Amino acid sequence: MKIEIKNISLRSIILSAFPLLIFALCLVNYILQVASFPGLSLVESILQIILSTLIDTMVYLIIIVIAAFVYNLFCSFGIKGLTFTLEEPAVKEEIKEEIKKEETKI
């Protein structure tokens, strides 16, 4: 089965758990980099981590929303979108026979 993505909802990008995921990843990144802020007190380090995390989160979200908008724009011009091929799970022969029997009864 082939599935093609033709439209990405910008609202779903902004109003979902996705921004929280990006925030969490940026927060972990800056917590791991706290040693690279030499000469800062504990309060200054915490403020630096929080502000840097917020700025990076906003920048990444803006870039992703712009990319989704451009993707939707290209798809509206008729360019093919992303296509995924999904395989159906293997069904046992017994189940197939039962389905055929039920179809013949109807």
Backbone as a ProteinNet text record, in pm:
[ID]
protein_1_A
[PRIMARY]
MKIEIKNISLRSIILSAFPLLIFALCLVNYILQVASFPGLSLVESILQIILSTLIDTMVYLIIIVIAAFVYNLFCSFGIKGLTFTLEEPAVKEEIKEEIKKEETKI
[TERTIARY]
83.8	0	89.9	60.7	139.2	59.6	127.6	67	151.2	83.7	154.2	108.8	203.4	173.2	169.1	51.4	36.5	22.6	-11.4	-29.7	9.7	89.1	128.9	60.1	-19.1	-90.7	7.1	17	107.2	56.9	-74.2	-132.6	-92.2	-87.6	-50.5	97	179.7	320.4	333.8	259.7	273.9	200.1	80.8	-3.9	-1.7	109.6	120	232.3	269.3	378.7	514.7	516.4	641.3	727.3	670.5	754.2	812.7	737.7	790.6	907.5	899.2	1009.5	1134.1	1117.7	1231.1	1288.6	1200.4	1246.4	1326.9	1276.6	1346.2	1482.9	1490.8	1619.1	1717.7	1669.1	1756.9	1801.7	1710.8	1745.1	1853.1	1839.9	1941.9	2074.7	2069.2	2190.5	2263.5	2192.3	2258	2297.5	2224.8	2266.9	2398.8	2412.9	2538.8	2653.3	2621.2	2724.3	2750.6	2695.2	2709.1	2855.6	2939.1	3080.9	3149.5	3087.9	3150.5	3116.1	3046.4	3018.7	3109.7	3235.8	3330	3302.9	3326.3	3318.7	3179	3077.3	2941.4	2899.6	2821.7	2770.5	2657.1	2605.5	2500.1	2374.4	2335.1	2214.5	2235	2351.3	2379.9	2382	2435.6	2438	2296.5	2211.9	2073.5	1998.6	2015.6	1951.2	2002.8	2132.5	2190.7	2133.4	2118.1	2062.1	1917.8	1838.7	1696.4	1679.5	1750.8	1737.4	1787.9	1898.9	1951.2	1856	1797.5	1702.2	1579.9	1525.7	1408.4	1438.5	1554.2	1590.8	1607.4	1679.3	1698.3	1566.8	1478.7	1348.6	1270	1267.5	1195.2	1257.2	1388.7	1455.3	1424	1434.1	1406.3	1261.2	1169	1027.3	997.7	1057.7	1036.9	1091.2	1208.2	1265.3	1176.7	1124.4	1039.5	907.4	847.6	721.4	742.3	851.7	881.6	902.9	974.8	997.7	865.5	776.2	646.4	562.3	569.2	496	546.1	676.8	734.2	697	698.2	657.5	512.3	424	283.4	269.2	348.7	344.1	386	494.2	538.6	435.2	373.7	271.2	149.1	117	2.2	31.3	158.1	195.5	192.1	171.8	161.7	283.9	383.3	500.6	462.9	510.1	475.7	531.1	452.4	493.2	570.2	594.6	662.6	572.4	628.8	552.9	614.8	528.8	572.1	503.4	575.8	519.5	507.8	384.2	358.1	321.5	376.1	343.3	238.8	143.4	42.7	102.9	65.4	122.4	75.7	160.7	127.7	12.5	-89.2	-205.9	-199.5	-229.3	-223.3	-327.5	-297.9	-386.5	-524.1	-529.6	-657.3	-748.4	-692.5	-772	-819.9	-736.5	-777.1	-893.4	-888.6	-996.3	-1125.6	-1116.4	-1235.4	-1296.5	-1212.7	-1262.3	-1332.8	-1276.6	-1339.7	-1473.4	-1483.9	-1608	-1714.4	-1675.7	-1771.5	-1817.1	-1728.3	-1764.9	-1862.9	-1844	-1936.7	-2072.3	-2080.3	-2208.8	-2290.3	-2222.1	-2292.1	-2331.9
-114.8	0	123.1	216.7	339.1	453.8	534	650.8	771.3	878.1	1000.1	1114.8	1186.4	1302.2	1424.2	1486.4	1601.4	1732.6	1727.3	1850.4	1826.5	1916.3	1910.4	2027.9	1998.5	2103	2181.4	2311.1	2395	2406.6	2403.5	2410.3	2288.7	2172.2	2051.8	2054.9	2123.8	2136.5	2226.5	2335.5	2434.5	2394.5	2334.1	2306.4	2160.2	2094.2	1953.9	1939.6	1817.4	1791.8	1813.1	1838.2	1855.8	1970.7	2090.1	2196.5	2158.7	2081.9	2037.6	1941.6	1857.2	1766.6	1845.2	1943.9	2025.9	2101	2154.9	2224	2130.3	2008.2	1912	1876	1855.9	1823.4	1939.5	2061.4	2177.9	2194.7	2169.2	2180.1	2080.2	1956.3	1855.1	1895.9	1949.6	1993.8	2099.9	2200.8	2308.3	2265.7	2172.6	2122.2	2047.4	1972	1901	1996	2115	2211.9	2313.4	2292.9	2391.4	2414.2	2317.9	2334.5	2433.3	2460	2552.6	2698.3	2722.9	2860.1	2894.1	2927.1	2948.7	3081.4	3079.9	3203	3249.8	3167.8	3207.9	3144.7	3219.6	3163.8	3065.3	3000.3	2900.9	2964.3	3080	3148.9	3194.7	3249.5	3293.9	3175.7	3062.1	2942.8	2893.2	2892	2847.3	2941.1	3070.9	3167.8	3153.9	3132.8	3113.8	2989.1	2881.2	2757.3	2779.3	2843.8	2864.4	2955.7	3067.4	3160.8	3100.3	3031.4	2967.6	2859.6	2785.8	2681.7	2742.3	2849.8	2915	2971.8	3034.9	3092.1	2982.1	2875.9	2766	2699.3	2681.5	2620.7	2705.1	2835.3	2923.5	2921.4	2922.8	2920.4	2790.4	2676	2547.4	2537.8	2585.4	2579.8	2668.6	2785.4	2873.5	2808.5	2748.8	2681.1	2565.7	2487.6	2372.7	2418.2	2525	2575.7	2630.9	2700.6	2752.1	2635.7	2532.1	2416.1	2345.7	2332.4	2269.6	2355.4	2487.1	2576.9	2564.2	2560.5	2545.3	2409.4	2304.3	2170.9	2172.6	2234.6	2244.7	2325.5	2429.9	2513.3	2432.7	2356.6	2274	2167.9	2107.7	2006	2066.9	2192.2	2256.9	2289.2	2300.4	2322.4	2194.6	2081	1954.6	1865.3	1907.9	1824.6	1712.4	1591.3	1477.9	1497.3	1451.6	1459.7	1336	1324.6	1207.5	1085.7	975.1	852	743.2	673.2	562.5	436.2	326.5	197.4	114.7	74.5	-5.9	-147	-243.6	-382.4	-430.2	-505.9	-562.6	-682.2	-702.9	-816.7	-948.3	-1048.1	-1179	-1239.3	-1285.1	-1344.4	-1494.7	-1567.5	-1712.2	-1762.7	-1876.2	-1934.9	-1967.1	-2007.3	-2040.6	-1919.1	-1807.4	-1685.9	-1644.9	-1661.1	-1630.2	-1718.2	-1847.4	-1939.1	-1901.2	-1861.2	-1819.8	-1695	-1604.6	-1481.3	-1516.6	-1607.8	-1648.3	-1715.6	-1799	-1866.4	-1766.1	-1665.9	-1563.5	-1480.6	-1453.5	-1376.1	-1455.1	-1586.1	-1666.1	-1679.2	-1673.3	-1679.1	-1553.3	-1444.2	-1316.3	-1308.4
0	0	0	-88	-95.8	-35.3	43.8	106.4	66.7	22.4	-15.5	73.6	129	212.9	122.8	113.6	25.5	100.1	229.5	304.8	449.9	502.7	642.9	712.3	812.3	884.4	972	946.3	1025.8	1169.1	1186.3	1320.3	1403.1	1338	1411.4	1453.4	1378.2	1416.2	1539.2	1540.4	1646.1	1773.5	1759.6	1875.6	1918.1	1901.3	1941.6	2045	2071.3	2165.1	2098.8	1970.6	1896.5	1951.6	1979.2	2037.5	2173.5	2251.5	2380.7	2363	2261.5	2231.8	2192.2	2107.4	2065.9	2186.6	2271.5	2392	2481.4	2499.4	2585.4	2528	2397.8	2335.9	2346.9	2326.6	2341.2	2486.1	2579.8	2720.9	2759.3	2713.6	2741.8	2678.9	2558.7	2491.2	2572.8	2621	2695.4	2836.6	2895.5	3026.9	3013.4	2903.4	2881.6	2847.4	2798.3	2762.3	2872.6	2991	3098.1	3135.4	3113.3	3145.8	3051.4	2937.4	2842	2872.3	2983	3025.5	3143	3117.4	3229.2	3300.9	3429	3506.5	3539.9	3519.8	3553	3685.1	3762.1	3886.6	3853.5	3955.2	3934.3	3875.7	3930	3880.5	3736.8	3708.2	3571.6	3474.7	3516.3	3431.7	3403.2	3505.8	3487.3	3392.7	3411.5	3322.4	3179.1	3164.3	3031	2965.1	3040.6	2986.5	2942.6	3026.6	2995	2873.9	2872.3	2759.6	2628.9	2633.4	2512.2	2462.1	2554.4	2516.6	2450.2	2506.6	2448.1	2309.4	2296	2165.8	2061.3	2095.6	2000.2	1963.3	2061.9	2033.9	1934.4	1955	1863.4	1723.4	1715.9	1584.9	1511.2	1580.7	1517.2	1473.2	1555.7	1518.1	1397.3	1392.9	1277.7	1151.3	1159.6	1042.3	997.6	1091.1	1055.9	997.2	1051.7	997.9	856.9	834.1	699.9	602.4	645.3	558.9	526.2	623.7	599.6	505.4	520.6	430.7	287	270.4	135.9	76.9	159.9	114.6	65.9	144.4	103.9	-23.8	-38.3	-158.5	-281.6	-270.6	-382.6	-417.6	-316.4	-342.7	-410	-376.4	-440.5	-587.2	-624.6	-764.1	-846.4	-780.7	-852.2	-839.8	-765.6	-745.1	-649.2	-676.9	-592.1	-451.9	-354.8	-215.3	-174.2	-45.2	8.8	-6.3	-53.4	-71.9	13.3	86.7	170.4	122.8	121.4	86.4	213.7	243.3	361.8	318.6	388	358.3	457.6	407.3	494.8	566.5	692.3	765.1	704	713.7	659.1	739.9	668.3	732.1	712.1	816.8	806.8	707.2	649	548.9	606.2	732.1	794.9	800.2	835.1	843.7	705.7	605.8	469.2	425.6	460.6	424.2	495.5	622.9	696.3	635	592.3	529.1	398.1	321.5	194.7	221.2	325.5	358.9	398.5	477.7	518.7	401.9	307.3	188.5	101.9	92.6	10.6	76.4	209.7	279.2	253.1	240.3	219.6	76.3
[MASK]
++++++++++++++++++++++++++++++++++++++++++++++++++++++++++++++++++++++++++++++++++++++++++++++++++++++++++

